[in-house]
Amino acid sequence: MRALVVALVAVVPVQLAPASAASVTAAELLSQLTTEAEVRTGYQRDLFPHWVDDDGDGCDTRREVLIAESLTPVQVGSGCSLSGGTWYSAFDGATWTDSADVDIDHMVPLAEAWDSGARSWSAQTRRAFANDLGDADTLIAVTDSVNQAKGDKDPASWMPPLSSYSCDYAIAWVRVKYRWSLTVDTAERSALSSTLSGECGSRSVTTPTRAGVTTGGPTTFSDVPSNHVWFTQITWLAGQGVTTGYADGTFRPGAPVLREQMAAFLYRLAGSPDVANLPAVSPFVDVPTSHAFYRQIVWLSRARITTGYADGTFRPGQPVLREQMAAFLHRLENSPAPAYPSSSPFVDVNGGHTFYGSIVWLAGQGISTGWDVGYGCREYRPGLAVQRGDMAAFMYRLRNGGTPPVVDGSGCRPPAPPQPPVTPTGPVAPVDAYNCPAHAPIKGNANSGIYHVPGGQYYAATKPEQCFRTEADAVAAGYRRSQR
């Protein structure tokens, strides 16, 4: 087991359970772990903010471990640049003098932690786990290529190539799982039991201090019943620590998402990254430095997710439009190149739209597929305000996979627009010797070339040979109006 130079390491502020100095055998400690099947659904590496600088000394967690584990003194320069140092990799027995050849391994990989319990943790707990400097076994400097070979595998699938380290590795794995109250699956327990048999399992180890694990806070809301169309997505969003709703216990899924709220949602979805050196002068004229979401809005600006408006404003109280939402999510993912289709996937978004690329990308990922308006056609409605419930769905799909994508609009076959009815303008036959139909009451006498209108002196006595709807129709047919 390695010993961390605690004096050189800043401990992540994790809420801890009361310390325990009890010693047990390695096999006994393994027996205290719960066996459960693993669940990978929903894992994203960025749900575990890592390599942060929690103590504000300028050195992130990676550099703190490099400094602590170096066998020779490390010189720390400006911006925590490191020079000098020698690192021994327990996984393969190699020694390195260039920190670029060394990875900092999470003894229990982040994905493995998610599978075995971390999926229910709060964002704060995931951050604490990913940067845990409070126990010597959680993070370890090893050869980069060996760490990459390990990946997210557990001991049932991978063990260090240096066989003499196998016992220490299994004990460290069990200690980390115990410390963070993580489970093991059946194959994992079997592999660990095999390694921790005999002398290795009889080794006395100090029972690790339990880390204070918290779950994601409120995951249900009084106005989001279990049959709500976005129930799963909203409870997931809350479980990720992206939202806690309102003080009255509501989420208000039908309310519009404001731009200031969007900044906070995206910031938390990104893992609440460090925002160093908050500017004394706001980047936006309408966002004071005292604004509740100033840090998040500054991060949004620095990440180039938004640059605000041309007049220097951010307009924090305005609703986010669907076209803006597409751009925000696209930029959050570092603006991957969209696969431009031969025809727009939406009848109301053409190729000249400002955010056409972002909207095409969003549809191609199945994050938002708009509305089915019939005939194989869909609308995106770019100018519509985004509701909070919809935003939960968009973020859920961004992290967990979307619905079947909308690739293009090739299947759109709208019917031809109806033509206005054509009103006949020609003469109409009389209904009998003296009467015209009600819809064409004007009588035309062909012998005289005169037409008579209802109420005229000779109207009743005239025998029509042709009838007309309007006087204009009669004139067009060559008739002149009776003077009586």
C-alpha positions as CSV (number, residue, x, y, z in Angstrom):
1,M,0.0,0.0,0.0
2,R,1.2,3.4,-0.8
3,A,1.4,6.3,1.7
4,L,0.2,9.7,0.7
5,V,2.2,12.7,1.8
6,V,-0.8,14.3,3.5
7,A,1.0,17.5,4.3
8,L,1.2,18.2,0.5
9,V,-2.4,17.3,-0.3
10,A,-5.4,19.4,0.1
11,V,-8.3,17.3,1.2
12,V,-11.6,17.7,-0.7
13,P,-14.2,18.9,1.8
14,V,-16.4,15.8,2.0
15,Q,-18.9,15.3,4.9
16,L,-17.5,12.3,6.7
17,A,-19.1,9.9,9.1
18,P,-17.3,9.5,12.5
19,A,-13.8,8.2,12.1
20,S,-13.1,4.5,12.8
21,A,-9.7,3.1,13.8
22,A,-10.9,-0.5,13.8
23,S,-8.8,-3.1,12.0
24,V,-10.2,-6.1,10.2
25,T,-8.8,-8.7,7.8
26,A,-9.1,-7.9,4.1
27,A,-11.4,-10.9,3.6
28,E,-13.7,-9.6,6.4
29,L,-13.8,-6.2,4.9
30,L,-14.9,-7.7,1.5
31,S,-17.6,-9.6,3.3
32,Q,-19.1,-6.3,4.4
33,L,-19.8,-5.2,0.9
34,T,-23.3,-5.7,-0.6
35,T,-23.7,-7.8,-3.7
36,E,-25.9,-6.2,-6.4
37,A,-26.2,-6.3,-10.2
38,E,-24.6,-3.3,-11.8
39,V,-26.6,-0.6,-13.7
40,R,-24.8,1.4,-16.4
41,T,-27.9,3.3,-17.7
42,G,-27.4,7.1,-17.7
43,Y,-23.6,7.2,-17.1
44,Q,-21.6,10.1,-18.5
45,R,-18.1,10.9,-17.4
46,D,-18.8,14.6,-17.0
47,L,-21.3,13.7,-14.2
48,F,-18.2,13.4,-12.1
49,P,-16.5,16.8,-12.1
50,H,-12.8,15.9,-11.6
51,W,-9.4,17.5,-11.4
52,V,-10.8,20.5,-9.6
53,D,-9.0,22.9,-7.3
54,D,-11.2,22.8,-4.2
55,D,-8.7,24.5,-1.8
56,G,-8.0,27.4,-4.2
57,D,-4.2,27.0,-4.1
58,G,-3.9,26.9,-7.9
59,C,-3.3,23.1,-8.1
60,D,-6.0,20.8,-9.2
61,T,-6.5,17.2,-7.9
62,R,-4.3,15.6,-10.5
63,R,-1.3,17.9,-9.6
64,E,-2.0,17.4,-5.9
65,V,-1.6,13.7,-6.3
66,L,1.5,14.1,-8.5
67,I,3.1,16.3,-5.9
68,A,2.2,13.9,-3.0
69,E,3.4,10.7,-4.7
70,S,6.6,11.9,-6.2
71,L,9.6,10.0,-4.8
72,T,11.7,13.2,-5.3
73,P,10.9,16.8,-4.6
74,V,8.7,18.5,-7.2
75,Q,9.1,22.2,-8.0
76,V,5.8,24.0,-8.3
77,G,5.8,27.0,-10.6
78,S,3.3,29.6,-11.7
79,G,-0.2,28.1,-12.5
80,C,0.9,24.9,-10.6
81,S,3.3,24.0,-13.4
82,L,5.4,21.0,-12.2
83,S,9.1,20.3,-12.8
84,G,11.2,17.5,-11.5
85,G,9.7,14.6,-9.7
86,T,9.9,10.8,-10.0
87,W,6.9,8.5,-10.0
88,Y,6.7,4.8,-9.4
89,S,3.8,2.9,-11.0
90,A,2.6,0.1,-8.8
91,F,0.5,-1.4,-11.6
92,D,3.6,-2.4,-13.7
93,G,6.7,-1.5,-11.7
94,A,7.8,1.3,-14.0
95,T,9.4,4.5,-12.9
96,W,8.9,7.8,-14.7
97,T,10.5,11.3,-14.5
98,D,8.0,13.0,-16.9
99,S,4.6,13.6,-15.4
100,A,3.1,13.4,-19.0
101,D,3.8,9.6,-18.8
102,V,1.7,9.3,-15.7
103,D,-2.1,9.1,-15.3
104,I,-3.9,9.5,-12.0
105,D,-6.1,6.4,-11.8
106,H,-9.4,6.3,-9.9
107,M,-8.8,3.0,-8.1
108,V,-12.6,2.4,-8.6
109,P,-13.2,3.9,-12.0
110,L,-15.9,6.5,-12.3
111,A,-18.1,4.3,-14.5
112,E,-17.7,1.4,-12.1
113,A,-18.7,3.7,-9.3
114,W,-21.8,4.8,-11.2
115,D,-22.7,1.2,-11.9
116,S,-22.4,0.2,-8.3
117,G,-24.3,3.0,-6.5
118,A,-23.1,6.5,-7.6
119,R,-26.0,6.9,-10.0
120,S,-28.1,7.9,-7.0
121,W,-25.6,10.3,-5.6
122,S,-25.9,14.0,-5.5
123,A,-23.7,16.0,-7.8
124,Q,-21.7,17.2,-4.7
125,T,-21.0,13.6,-3.7
126,R,-19.9,12.6,-7.2
127,R,-17.6,15.5,-7.3
128,A,-16.1,14.6,-3.9
129,F,-15.6,11.0,-5.0
130,A,-13.8,12.0,-8.2
131,N,-11.4,14.2,-6.2
132,D,-11.1,12.2,-3.0
133,L,-7.8,13.1,-1.4
134,G,-8.9,11.9,2.0
135,D,-7.8,8.3,1.6
136,A,-4.6,7.0,0.1
137,D,-6.2,4.3,-2.0
138,T,-8.7,6.3,-4.0
139,L,-6.3,8.0,-6.4
140,I,-3.0,6.6,-7.6
141,A,-0.3,7.7,-10.1
142,V,0.4,5.0,-12.7
143,T,1.8,4.5,-16.2
144,D,-0.6,6.1,-18.6
145,S,-0.9,3.2,-21.1
146,V,-1.5,0.7,-18.3
147,N,-4.3,3.0,-16.9
148,Q,-5.8,3.2,-20.3
149,A,-5.8,-0.6,-20.6
150,K,-7.6,-0.8,-17.3
151,G,-10.3,1.6,-18.4
152,D,-13.5,1.1,-16.5
153,K,-12.9,-2.6,-15.8
154,D,-13.4,-4.2,-12.4
155,P,-11.1,-7.0,-11.0
156,A,-13.2,-9.7,-12.7
157,S,-12.0,-8.3,-16.1
158,W,-8.7,-6.7,-15.3
159,M,-5.8,-6.9,-12.8
160,P,-2.5,-5.1,-12.8
161,P,0.2,-6.7,-15.0
162,L,2.6,-6.7,-12.0
163,S,1.3,-9.9,-10.3
164,S,3.1,-9.0,-7.0
165,Y,0.8,-6.0,-6.7
166,S,-2.4,-8.1,-7.0
167,C,-3.1,-8.4,-3.3
168,D,-2.5,-4.7,-2.6
169,Y,-4.7,-3.9,-5.6
170,A,-7.6,-6.0,-4.4
171,I,-7.4,-4.6,-0.9
172,A,-7.3,-1.0,-2.2
173,W,-10.3,-1.8,-4.4
174,V,-12.3,-3.2,-1.4
175,R,-11.3,-0.3,0.8
176,V,-12.5,2.3,-1.7
177,K,-15.8,0.5,-2.3
178,Y,-16.3,0.3,1.5
179,R,-15.4,3.9,2.1
180,W,-18.0,5.1,-0.5
181,S,-20.7,2.4,0.3
182,L,-20.5,1.0,-3.2
183,T,-21.7,-2.5,-4.1
184,V,-20.0,-5.4,-5.9
185,D,-21.5,-7.7,-8.6
186,T,-21.3,-11.4,-8.4
187,A,-18.3,-11.8,-10.8
188,E,-16.4,-9.0,-9.1
189,R,-16.9,-10.6,-5.7
190,S,-15.8,-13.9,-7.0
191,A,-12.6,-12.4,-8.4
192,L,-11.9,-10.5,-5.2
193,S,-12.5,-13.5,-3.1
194,S,-10.1,-15.5,-5.1
195,T,-7.3,-12.9,-4.7
196,L,-8.1,-12.3,-1.0
197,S,-7.8,-16.0,-0.1
198,G,-5.0,-17.3,2.0
199,E,-2.4,-15.0,3.4
200,C,-3.6,-12.0,1.3
201,G,-7.1,-12.2,2.8
202,S,-5.7,-12.5,6.3
203,R,-3.9,-9.2,6.1
204,S,-5.0,-6.7,8.7
205,V,-6.3,-3.5,7.2
206,T,-7.6,-0.4,8.8
207,T,-11.4,0.0,8.2
208,P,-11.7,3.1,6.0
209,T,-13.6,6.2,7.2
210,R,-17.0,6.2,5.5
211,A,-17.5,9.1,3.2
212,G,-20.8,10.9,3.8
213,V,-22.8,10.0,0.7
214,T,-25.8,12.1,-0.1
215,T,-28.4,11.4,-2.8
216,G,-29.6,13.9,-5.4
217,G,-31.9,15.9,-3.2
218,P,-35.6,16.2,-4.0
219,T,-36.3,14.1,-7.0
220,T,-40.1,14.4,-7.0
221,F,-42.3,17.5,-7.0
222,S,-45.8,18.2,-5.9
223,D,-46.9,19.3,-9.4
224,V,-45.2,16.4,-11.3
225,P,-47.3,13.3,-10.7
226,S,-46.1,9.9,-11.7
227,N,-48.2,9.9,-14.8
228,H,-46.8,13.2,-16.0
229,V,-45.5,12.9,-19.6
230,W,-42.0,14.0,-18.4
231,F,-42.0,12.4,-14.9
232,T,-39.0,10.2,-15.6
233,Q,-37.0,13.1,-17.2
234,I,-37.8,15.6,-14.5
235,T,-37.0,13.3,-11.6
236,W,-33.7,12.4,-13.4
237,L,-32.8,16.1,-13.7
238,A,-33.4,16.6,-10.0
239,G,-31.4,13.5,-9.2
240,Q,-28.5,14.9,-11.1
241,G,-28.6,18.1,-9.0
242,V,-29.4,20.2,-12.1
243,T,-32.5,21.5,-10.4
244,T,-34.1,21.5,-7.0
245,G,-37.3,23.2,-8.1
246,Y,-39.0,26.0,-6.1
247,A,-39.2,26.5,-2.4
248,D,-42.8,25.5,-2.3
249,G,-42.0,22.0,-3.6
250,T,-43.0,22.6,-7.2
251,F,-41.2,22.2,-10.4
252,R,-43.6,24.2,-12.6
253,P,-43.1,22.1,-15.8
254,G,-45.4,24.3,-17.9
255,A,-43.5,27.6,-17.0
256,P,-41.0,29.0,-19.5
257,V,-37.3,28.5,-18.9
258,L,-35.7,31.9,-18.4
259,R,-32.3,32.6,-19.8
260,E,-30.8,33.0,-16.3
261,Q,-32.3,29.6,-15.3
262,M,-30.9,28.1,-18.5
263,A,-27.4,29.3,-17.5
264,A,-27.7,27.5,-14.1
265,F,-29.1,24.3,-15.7
266,L,-26.3,24.1,-18.3
267,Y,-23.7,24.9,-15.7
268,R,-24.9,22.1,-13.4
269,L,-25.3,19.7,-16.2
270,A,-21.7,20.3,-17.1
271,G,-20.7,19.3,-13.6
272,S,-20.5,22.8,-12.0
273,P,-17.0,23.5,-13.3
274,D,-14.7,25.9,-11.5
275,V,-15.1,29.5,-12.6
276,A,-11.8,31.1,-11.6
277,N,-11.3,34.9,-11.2
278,L,-14.9,36.1,-11.5
279,P,-14.6,39.5,-13.2
280,A,-15.2,42.6,-11.2
281,V,-17.0,44.0,-14.2
282,S,-19.9,41.9,-15.6
283,P,-19.6,40.8,-19.3
284,F,-23.2,41.9,-19.7
285,V,-24.6,45.3,-18.9
286,D,-27.9,43.9,-17.5
287,V,-26.2,41.2,-15.2
288,P,-24.8,42.8,-12.1
289,T,-22.0,41.0,-10.2
290,S,-24.5,40.5,-7.4
291,H,-26.9,38.5,-9.6
292,A,-27.9,35.1,-8.2
293,F,-26.6,33.3,-11.2
294,Y,-23.6,35.6,-12.0
295,R,-21.1,32.8,-11.7
296,Q,-23.1,30.5,-14.1
297,I,-23.7,33.3,-16.6
298,V,-20.0,34.2,-16.6
299,W,-19.2,30.5,-17.2
300,L,-21.8,30.4,-20.1
301,S,-20.1,33.4,-21.7
302,R,-16.5,32.1,-21.2
303,A,-17.5,28.7,-22.7
304,R,-18.9,30.6,-25.7
305,I,-22.3,28.9,-25.2
306,T,-23.7,32.4,-25.5
307,T,-22.3,35.8,-26.3
308,G,-25.6,37.6,-25.4
309,Y,-27.1,40.3,-27.7
310,A,-25.5,42.9,-29.9
311,D,-26.4,45.7,-27.4
312,G,-24.3,44.1,-24.7
313,T,-27.2,42.6,-22.8
314,F,-27.9,39.0,-21.7
315,R,-31.6,39.5,-20.9
316,P,-31.7,37.1,-18.0
317,G,-35.4,37.4,-17.4
318,Q,-36.5,36.5,-20.9
319,P,-37.7,33.1,-21.9
320,V,-35.4,30.8,-23.9
321,L,-36.7,30.2,-27.4
322,R,-36.5,26.7,-29.0
323,E,-34.0,28.0,-31.6
324,Q,-31.8,29.3,-28.8
325,M,-32.0,26.1,-26.9
326,A,-30.8,24.2,-29.9
327,A,-27.7,26.5,-30.1
328,F,-27.0,26.2,-26.3
329,L,-27.0,22.4,-26.3
330,H,-25.0,22.2,-29.5
331,R,-22.3,24.5,-28.1
332,L,-22.4,22.7,-24.7
333,E,-21.3,19.6,-26.7
334,N,-18.5,21.6,-28.4
335,S,-20.5,22.1,-31.6
336,P,-20.1,18.8,-33.3
337,A,-20.5,19.0,-37.1
338,P,-24.0,18.2,-38.1
339,A,-24.9,15.9,-40.9
340,Y,-26.6,18.3,-43.2
341,P,-29.5,16.6,-45.0
342,S,-30.7,17.2,-48.6
343,S,-33.9,18.7,-47.2
344,S,-34.7,20.3,-43.8
345,P,-36.2,18.0,-41.3
346,F,-38.7,20.7,-40.4
347,V,-41.1,22.6,-42.7
348,D,-40.6,25.8,-40.7
349,V,-36.8,25.8,-40.6
350,N,-35.0,26.3,-43.9
351,G,-31.3,26.2,-44.6
352,G,-30.9,29.9,-44.2
353,H,-32.0,29.9,-40.6
354,T,-29.4,31.3,-38.2
355,F,-29.4,28.2,-36.1
356,Y,-30.1,25.7,-38.9
357,G,-27.0,23.6,-38.1
358,S,-27.8,23.4,-34.4
359,I,-31.4,22.4,-35.1
360,V,-30.3,19.8,-37.6
361,W,-27.8,18.4,-35.1
362,L,-30.5,18.3,-32.3
363,A,-32.9,16.5,-34.6
364,G,-30.3,14.0,-35.7
365,Q,-29.5,13.1,-32.1
366,G,-33.2,12.6,-31.3
367,I,-33.0,15.3,-28.6
368,S,-35.9,17.2,-30.1
369,T,-37.9,16.0,-33.0
370,G,-40.6,18.7,-33.1
371,W,-44.2,18.1,-33.9
372,D,-45.8,15.7,-36.3
373,V,-48.2,17.9,-38.5
374,G,-49.2,15.1,-40.8
375,Y,-48.3,13.9,-44.3
376,G,-44.8,12.9,-43.0
377,C,-44.0,16.5,-42.2
378,R,-42.7,18.0,-38.9
379,E,-42.5,21.5,-37.4
380,Y,-39.8,22.7,-35.0
381,R,-41.5,26.0,-34.0
382,P,-38.2,27.8,-33.4
383,G,-39.7,31.0,-32.0
384,L,-41.7,29.1,-29.3
385,A,-40.6,29.5,-25.7
386,V,-39.1,26.4,-24.1
387,Q,-41.1,25.0,-21.1
388,R,-39.3,23.7,-18.0
389,G,-40.7,20.2,-18.5
390,D,-39.5,20.1,-22.1
391,M,-36.1,21.3,-21.1
392,A,-35.8,18.3,-18.6
393,A,-36.6,16.0,-21.5
394,F,-34.0,17.7,-23.8
395,M,-31.3,17.4,-21.2
396,Y,-32.2,13.8,-20.3
397,R,-32.0,12.8,-24.0
398,L,-28.7,14.7,-24.3
399,R,-27.1,12.6,-21.6
400,N,-29.0,9.3,-22.0
401,G,-29.7,9.0,-25.7
402,G,-32.6,10.5,-27.6
403,T,-35.7,9.3,-29.4
404,P,-35.5,8.0,-33.0
405,P,-33.8,10.8,-34.9
406,V,-35.3,13.0,-37.6
407,V,-32.8,12.9,-40.4
408,D,-34.4,15.0,-43.1
409,G,-37.7,16.0,-44.6
410,S,-37.7,13.7,-47.5
411,G,-40.9,11.9,-46.3
412,C,-42.9,15.1,-46.2
413,R,-45.6,15.0,-48.8
414,P,-48.2,17.7,-47.9
415,P,-51.3,17.9,-50.1
416,A,-51.7,20.7,-52.6
417,P,-53.4,23.7,-51.0
418,P,-57.1,23.9,-51.7
419,Q,-58.1,26.2,-54.5
420,P,-60.7,28.9,-53.9
421,P,-64.1,28.0,-55.4
422,V,-64.7,29.3,-58.9
423,T,-68.0,31.2,-59.2
424,P,-69.5,30.7,-62.7
425,T,-70.1,34.1,-64.5
426,G,-72.1,32.9,-67.5
427,P,-75.9,32.9,-68.0
428,V,-78.2,30.6,-66.1
429,A,-81.3,29.0,-67.5
430,P,-84.7,30.2,-66.2
431,V,-86.7,27.9,-63.9
432,D,-89.9,28.5,-65.9
433,A,-91.4,31.0,-68.4
434,Y,-91.4,33.9,-66.0
435,N,-88.9,33.1,-63.3
436,C,-85.2,33.0,-62.8
437,P,-83.5,30.9,-60.0
438,A,-83.0,32.7,-56.7
439,H,-79.2,32.7,-57.1
440,A,-79.4,34.3,-60.5
441,P,-82.4,36.7,-60.3
442,I,-81.6,39.1,-63.1
443,K,-83.8,38.5,-66.2
444,G,-82.3,38.9,-69.7
445,N,-84.5,39.4,-72.8
446,A,-82.5,38.3,-75.8
447,N,-84.8,39.9,-78.4
448,S,-84.4,43.4,-77.0
449,G,-80.9,42.9,-75.4
450,I,-82.2,44.4,-72.2
451,Y,-81.9,43.0,-68.7
452,H,-84.3,43.6,-65.8
453,V,-83.5,43.7,-62.1
454,P,-85.9,42.6,-59.3
455,G,-88.2,45.6,-58.5
456,G,-88.1,47.0,-62.0
457,Q,-91.4,48.1,-63.6
458,Y,-91.4,45.3,-66.2
459,Y,-89.6,42.7,-64.1
460,A,-92.6,40.6,-63.3
461,A,-94.0,40.6,-66.8
462,T,-90.7,39.8,-68.5
463,K,-90.2,36.3,-69.8
464,P,-86.5,35.7,-69.3
465,E,-84.5,33.8,-71.9
466,Q,-81.3,34.0,-69.8
467,C,-80.7,34.7,-66.1
468,F,-77.7,36.3,-64.4
469,R,-76.2,36.4,-60.9
470,T,-75.0,40.0,-61.2
471,E,-75.6,43.0,-63.4
472,A,-71.9,42.7,-64.3
473,D,-72.5,39.2,-65.7
474,A,-75.4,40.6,-67.8
475,V,-73.4,43.4,-69.2
476,A,-70.5,41.0,-70.0
477,A,-73.1,39.0,-72.0
478,G,-74.0,42.0,-74.1
479,Y,-77.1,43.2,-72.3
480,R,-78.0,46.8,-71.2
481,R,-80.1,47.7,-68.2
482,S,-83.8,48.5,-68.5
483,Q,-84.5,52.2,-67.8
484,R,-87.7,51.2,-66.1
